[in-house]
Amino acid sequence: MNKYYKISDYSFARAKEINVRLKPSLKGNYKIDIFNNMGDYITSIGHRQYADYPTYLKNNGKEFADSRRDLYYKRHKNYKKFSRGWYASKILW
């Protein structure tokens, strides 16, 4: 198994919308490290054990991925802006 999570084009596009940069995480069980445009570390997101929208899209198709995204948003709807959860919801979902 690849040691690093392969960041999808979907996630890169979502990161560009909120003006951050992404790199595969070197920290523990996270998928992605997030940096500002100056290269300063912000946070790490996405536990490797769990799937995300791009993964579901690739493996199970759009209809299933959309249903999983809807459930994710129902479970995680009150994130504080710029928190780890907020970044995950913006980039991975």
Secondary structure, DSSP 4 states (H G I P E B T S, - for coil): --SS----HHHHHHHHHTT-EEEE--STTEEEEEE-TT--EEEEEEETTS--HHHHHHHH-HHHHHHHHHHHHHHS--PPTTSHHHHHHHHT-
